[in-house]
């Protein structure tokens, strides 16, 4: 299995058609896990997933490279019945095209049909419980909009996928769903979860998963990073860099100017001012003094928001610049590196081949299936 675990997903999916033996071998959970472990450390297995409209919705996947020409490939057309307003949520592996339709939460039906709905997703693997879990956070602004944020993770203890749902303003409504037994949604017991306030300040972003937990921005007396561990199902919080803790921003400003992300297996925090952008990474998880300013770059007018997308080796970071203000997005990517000779800043990709209309995230190509037992 050592050789097979190093091959591309596309090749392995084709090899499954050779014989029943090959199909059984490549479908074995041990090979899938070994393949994922190897793929996480291979740049060729890291892909950028994004959406293009023409005028219909299509998913595209692009390679990530600093030196080679970037190739993008259309991999999936959005079904007309799979949009969020239709109340359908699908777990999908873009590498194998396997998918699972999630049932509706009993709480989701309580939203008014006239309220706008949006969603955010996070995907992760939990080696402690041997299970995939989905984290869903309801962003239920009573007079503005309601929405959900999803995080998917694997828990090796229960050998199961799980979905976790958070209601922004009704924390007693947080739920979790396990796929393995096709169970129903169950409400998280906040008496034993370690937190009575799991509020989420921002929505529409992917949840960074590090050290067995999902993370998002929250507010108590000051800004905090709120965490949810998928193994013990406990909440926690992490202090932010001092400059972020002391910000006095409205909720709409926080949604645009401040955020958390995952870069190189490290939790990161970013802040966009009118004239500059700051990025921090946490060298030692949950240790406040370990926040390190990776770089500060000047920005020109007309930049709506900046989102860290991926970290290459040697602390080289891919940033997504969004120039839209309530109209069609205009995404541009830049590679930033702060070294001994100063700040390096250039466009990405080198050939300008990738055009993105909406939503992007980086994923690792994997054989892992959302259909447990298959």
C-alpha positions as CSV (number, residue, x, y, z in Angstrom):
1,X,0.0,0.0,0.0
2,X,3.0,2.3,0.4
3,X,3.2,3.0,-3.4
4,X,-0.6,3.4,-3.8
5,X,-0.7,5.9,-1.0
6,X,1.5,8.3,-3.0
7,X,-0.5,8.2,-6.2
8,X,-2.9,10.9,-7.4
9,X,-6.6,10.4,-6.5
10,X,-7.6,10.5,-10.2
11,X,-5.3,7.5,-10.9
12,X,-6.5,5.5,-7.9
13,X,-10.2,6.1,-8.8
14,X,-9.4,4.7,-12.3
15,X,-7.5,1.7,-10.9
16,X,-10.7,0.7,-8.9
17,X,-12.2,-0.4,-12.2
18,X,-9.4,-2.9,-12.9
19,X,-10.8,-5.7,-10.7
20,X,-12.7,-6.4,-7.6
21,X,-9.4,-6.9,-5.7
22,X,-8.1,-3.5,-6.7
23,X,-11.5,-1.9,-5.9
24,X,-11.5,-3.5,-2.4
25,X,-7.8,-2.5,-1.8
26,X,-8.2,1.1,-2.8
27,X,-11.5,1.4,-0.9
28,X,-9.9,0.2,2.3
29,X,-10.0,2.8,5.1
30,X,-6.3,2.2,6.0
31,X,-5.2,3.1,2.5
32,X,-7.5,6.2,2.5
33,X,-6.0,7.5,5.7
34,X,-2.4,6.8,4.7
35,X,-3.1,8.5,1.3
36,X,-4.5,11.6,3.2
37,X,-1.5,11.8,5.5
38,X,0.9,11.8,2.5
39,X,-1.2,14.2,0.5
40,X,-1.3,16.8,3.3
41,X,2.5,17.4,2.8
42,X,2.4,17.5,-1.1
43,X,1.8,20.8,-2.8
44,X,0.6,18.9,-5.9
45,X,-2.3,17.6,-3.8
46,X,-3.4,21.1,-2.6
47,X,-6.1,22.6,-4.8
48,X,-8.1,25.8,-5.0
49,X,-11.8,25.3,-5.3
50,X,-13.9,28.2,-6.6
51,X,-17.0,29.1,-8.5
52,X,-17.6,30.5,-12.0
53,X,-20.8,31.7,-13.5
54,X,-21.6,31.6,-17.3
55,X,-24.5,32.3,-16.3
56,X,-25.0,29.0,-14.5
57,X,-23.0,28.0,-11.4
58,X,-19.9,25.7,-11.9
59,X,-17.3,24.5,-9.5
60,X,-13.7,24.7,-10.7
61,X,-10.5,23.3,-9.2
62,X,-7.0,24.9,-9.7
63,X,-3.5,23.8,-8.9
64,X,-1.4,25.8,-6.6
65,X,2.2,26.7,-7.7
66,X,4.6,29.5,-7.3
67,X,6.7,28.7,-10.3
68,X,4.7,26.6,-12.8
69,X,1.7,27.6,-14.9
70,X,-1.5,27.1,-13.1
71,X,-4.2,24.9,-14.6
72,X,-7.8,25.0,-13.7
73,X,-10.4,22.3,-14.4
74,X,-14.2,22.4,-14.4
75,X,-15.3,19.6,-12.0
76,X,-18.9,20.0,-11.1
77,X,-22.1,21.8,-12.2
78,X,-24.3,23.1,-9.4
79,X,-27.7,21.3,-9.5
80,X,-30.6,23.6,-9.7
81,X,-32.1,22.2,-6.5
82,X,-28.9,22.5,-4.3
83,X,-28.8,26.2,-3.6
84,X,-29.1,27.3,0.1
85,X,-32.5,28.8,-0.4
86,X,-33.8,25.3,-1.1
87,X,-32.6,24.1,2.3
88,X,-30.3,21.5,0.9
89,X,-26.8,20.8,2.4
90,X,-24.5,18.4,0.7
91,X,-21.2,16.9,1.9
92,X,-19.1,16.5,-1.2
93,X,-15.5,15.2,-1.9
94,X,-14.5,17.2,-5.1
95,X,-11.7,14.7,-5.8
96,X,-13.9,11.5,-6.0
97,X,-17.3,13.3,-6.7
98,X,-18.8,11.3,-3.8
99,X,-21.5,13.1,-1.8
100,X,-24.0,12.7,1.0
101,X,-27.2,14.7,1.4
102,X,-27.7,16.0,5.0
103,X,-31.1,16.1,6.5
104,X,-32.6,19.4,7.6
105,X,-32.1,20.4,11.2
106,X,-35.3,20.6,13.1
107,X,-34.3,24.1,14.2
108,X,-33.7,25.3,10.6
109,X,-37.4,25.1,9.9
110,X,-38.0,27.8,12.6
111,X,-36.5,30.5,10.4
112,X,-38.9,32.8,8.6
113,X,-39.1,32.0,4.9
114,X,-38.6,35.7,4.1
115,X,-35.3,35.9,5.9
116,X,-32.2,35.8,3.8
117,X,-30.0,32.7,4.4
118,X,-26.3,32.2,3.9
119,X,-23.8,29.4,4.7
120,X,-20.2,28.9,5.5
121,X,-18.3,25.6,5.6
122,X,-15.2,24.0,7.3
123,X,-13.7,20.6,6.7
124,X,-11.4,18.8,9.1
125,X,-10.2,15.4,10.3
126,X,-10.1,14.5,14.0
127,X,-7.5,11.8,14.7
128,X,-8.7,11.4,18.3
129,X,-12.3,10.2,17.6
130,X,-11.8,8.9,14.1
131,X,-14.8,10.8,12.9
132,X,-15.8,13.5,10.4
133,X,-17.8,16.3,11.9
134,X,-19.6,19.2,10.3
135,X,-19.7,22.5,12.3
136,X,-22.8,24.6,11.4
137,X,-23.2,28.1,12.9
138,X,-26.5,30.0,12.6
139,X,-25.8,33.7,12.0
140,X,-29.3,34.7,13.0
141,X,-29.4,38.5,13.1
142,X,-33.0,39.0,14.1
143,X,-33.8,42.0,11.8
144,X,-31.2,41.5,9.1
145,X,-30.5,37.9,8.0
146,X,-30.1,34.4,9.2
147,X,-27.4,31.9,8.0
148,X,-25.4,28.9,8.8
149,X,-21.8,28.0,9.0
150,X,-20.7,24.4,8.5
151,X,-17.5,22.6,9.6
152,X,-16.8,19.0,8.7
153,X,-14.3,16.9,10.7
154,X,-13.5,13.2,11.2
155,X,-13.5,11.7,14.7
156,X,-11.4,8.5,14.9
157,X,-12.8,7.5,18.4
158,X,-16.3,7.0,17.1
159,X,-15.3,6.4,13.5
160,X,-18.0,8.7,12.3
161,X,-18.7,11.9,10.5
162,X,-20.4,14.6,12.6
163,X,-22.2,17.9,11.9
164,X,-22.2,20.6,14.5
165,X,-24.7,23.5,14.3
166,X,-24.4,26.7,16.2
167,X,-27.2,29.3,16.6
168,X,-25.6,32.7,16.9
169,X,-28.2,34.3,19.3
170,X,-29.7,31.2,20.9
171,X,-26.7,29.2,22.2
172,X,-29.0,26.6,23.8
173,X,-30.0,25.5,20.2
174,X,-26.5,24.3,19.2
175,X,-26.8,20.8,17.6
176,X,-24.6,17.9,16.4
177,X,-25.4,15.2,13.9
178,X,-23.5,11.9,13.4
179,X,-23.6,10.4,9.9
180,X,-22.5,6.9,10.7
181,X,-25.7,5.8,12.4
182,X,-27.9,8.1,10.4
183,X,-29.0,9.5,13.8
184,X,-31.1,12.6,14.3
185,X,-29.8,16.0,15.3
186,X,-29.2,16.3,19.1
187,X,-28.8,19.6,21.1
188,X,-25.4,20.2,22.7
189,X,-25.7,20.3,26.5
190,X,-24.2,23.6,27.5
191,X,-24.1,22.6,31.1
192,X,-21.2,20.3,30.3
193,X,-19.8,22.0,27.2
194,X,-17.9,24.7,29.1
195,X,-19.5,27.7,27.5
196,X,-22.8,29.6,27.6
197,X,-22.0,32.1,24.9
198,X,-20.7,30.7,21.5
199,X,-21.8,33.8,19.5
200,X,-20.2,34.2,16.1
201,X,-19.5,37.8,14.9
202,X,-18.9,37.1,11.3
203,X,-20.4,34.8,8.7
204,X,-19.7,33.7,5.2
205,X,-16.1,32.5,5.9
206,X,-14.6,29.1,6.3
207,X,-13.8,27.9,9.8
208,X,-10.1,27.2,10.4
209,X,-9.5,23.8,12.0
210,X,-6.4,23.4,14.1
211,X,-5.5,21.3,17.2
212,X,-8.7,19.4,17.0
213,X,-11.0,22.4,17.1
214,X,-12.8,24.8,14.8
215,X,-12.4,28.6,15.4
216,X,-14.3,31.8,14.8
217,X,-14.5,35.3,16.1
218,X,-16.6,36.0,19.1
219,X,-17.2,38.8,21.6
220,X,-17.4,38.8,25.4
221,X,-16.0,42.0,27.0
222,X,-13.5,42.1,24.2
223,X,-12.8,40.3,20.9
224,X,-11.9,36.7,21.3
225,X,-11.3,33.6,19.2
226,X,-14.0,31.1,20.1
227,X,-13.1,27.4,19.6
228,X,-15.1,24.1,19.6
229,X,-13.2,20.8,20.1
230,X,-14.8,18.1,18.0
231,X,-13.5,15.2,20.2
232,X,-14.7,16.3,23.7
233,X,-17.3,18.8,22.3
234,X,-16.0,21.5,24.6
235,X,-15.9,25.2,23.9
236,X,-12.8,27.4,24.6
237,X,-11.5,30.8,23.8
238,X,-8.1,32.3,22.8
239,X,-6.9,35.9,23.3
240,X,-6.2,37.9,20.2
241,X,-3.3,40.3,19.5
242,X,-3.6,43.4,21.6
243,X,-4.3,45.7,18.7
244,X,-7.3,43.5,17.6
245,X,-8.6,43.1,21.2
246,X,-8.9,46.9,21.6
247,X,-10.7,47.6,18.3
248,X,-14.0,49.4,18.5
249,X,-15.7,48.3,15.3
250,X,-19.3,47.8,14.4
251,X,-20.5,44.3,13.4
252,X,-20.5,45.2,9.7
253,X,-16.9,46.5,10.0
254,X,-15.8,43.3,11.8
255,X,-17.2,41.1,9.0
256,X,-15.0,42.9,6.4
257,X,-11.9,44.0,8.3
258,X,-11.1,41.2,10.9
259,X,-10.9,37.4,10.6
260,X,-9.3,34.2,11.5
261,X,-7.8,31.6,9.1
262,X,-5.5,28.6,8.9
263,X,-2.0,29.0,7.4
264,X,0.6,26.3,7.5
265,X,-1.2,24.4,10.3
266,X,-1.2,27.5,12.4
267,X,-4.0,29.7,13.5
268,X,-3.8,33.2,12.0
269,X,-5.6,36.5,12.6
270,X,-5.8,39.4,10.1
271,X,-6.9,43.0,10.3
272,X,-7.4,45.4,7.4
273,X,-7.2,49.2,8.1
274,X,-7.9,51.9,5.5
275,X,-4.2,52.1,4.5
276,X,-2.6,48.8,5.7
277,X,-3.1,45.1,6.3
278,X,-1.6,43.1,9.2
279,X,-1.3,39.3,9.4
280,X,-0.4,37.4,12.6
281,X,0.2,33.7,13.1
282,X,0.2,31.8,16.4
283,X,3.4,29.9,16.8
284,X,2.3,28.1,20.0
285,X,-1.3,27.2,20.1
286,X,-3.5,29.0,22.7
287,X,-0.4,30.9,24.0
288,X,-1.3,34.6,23.7
289,X,2.4,35.8,23.7
290,X,3.1,33.5,20.7
291,X,1.2,35.7,18.3
292,X,3.8,36.8,15.7
293,X,3.3,39.6,13.2
294,X,4.1,37.8,9.9
295,X,3.9,41.0,7.8
296,X,2.3,44.4,7.5
297,X,1.6,45.6,3.9
298,X,0.3,49.0,2.6
299,X,-2.9,48.8,0.6
300,X,-4.5,51.2,-1.9
301,X,-8.0,52.6,-1.9
302,X,-10.7,50.4,-3.5
303,X,-9.9,47.2,-1.6
304,X,-13.0,45.9,0.1
305,X,-11.4,43.0,2.0
306,X,-8.3,40.8,2.0
307,X,-8.4,37.2,3.0
308,X,-5.4,34.9,3.6
309,X,-5.9,31.9,1.4
310,X,-2.8,29.6,1.6
311,X,0.7,29.5,3.0
312,X,3.5,28.0,0.9
313,X,6.8,27.0,2.3
314,X,9.1,29.6,3.9
315,X,6.1,31.7,5.1
316,X,5.1,32.7,1.6
317,X,1.4,33.7,1.8
318,X,-1.3,33.8,-0.9
319,X,-3.7,36.7,-0.3
320,X,-7.1,37.2,-2.0
321,X,-7.9,40.9,-2.7
322,X,-11.6,41.6,-3.1
323,X,-12.4,44.9,-4.8
324,X,-16.2,44.7,-4.9
325,X,-18.6,47.0,-2.9
326,X,-22.0,45.4,-3.1
327,X,-21.6,44.6,-6.8
328,X,-20.0,41.8,-8.8
329,X,-16.8,40.7,-7.0
330,X,-13.4,41.4,-8.5
331,X,-10.9,39.0,-7.1
332,X,-7.1,39.4,-7.5
333,X,-4.4,37.2,-5.9
334,X,-1.0,38.3,-4.7
335,X,1.9,36.4,-3.2
336,X,3.4,38.1,-0.2
337,X,6.7,37.3,1.5
338,X,8.6,39.2,4.2
339,X,12.3,38.2,4.2
340,X,15.7,39.5,5.1
341,X,15.7,41.7,2.0
342,X,12.4,43.3,2.7
343,X,8.8,42.7,1.4
344,X,8.2,40.8,-1.8
345,X,4.8,41.3,-3.5
346,X,3.8,39.9,-6.9
347,X,0.7,38.8,-8.7
348,X,-0.6,35.1,-8.7
349,X,-0.7,33.1,-10.9
350,X,2.2,34.1,-13.1
351,X,0.2,33.7,-16.3
352,X,-3.0,35.2,-14.9
353,X,-4.9,32.1,-16.0
354,X,-7.3,31.7,-13.1
355,X,-10.5,33.8,-13.2
356,X,-12.7,33.5,-10.0
357,X,-16.2,34.8,-9.7
358,X,-17.2,33.7,-6.2
359,X,-16.1,31.7,-3.2
360,X,-12.7,30.0,-2.9
361,X,-11.1,27.6,-0.5
362,X,-8.1,25.3,-0.5
363,X,-8.6,21.6,-0.1
364,X,-6.4,18.5,-0.1
365,X,-7.2,15.9,-2.7
366,X,-8.3,12.8,-0.8
367,X,-9.9,9.4,-1.2
368,X,-11.9,9.9,2.1
369,X,-15.5,9.2,1.5
370,X,-18.5,11.0,3.2
371,X,-20.3,7.7,2.8
372,X,-19.1,5.7,5.8
373,X,-18.7,2.0,5.1
374,X,-18.1,2.5,1.4
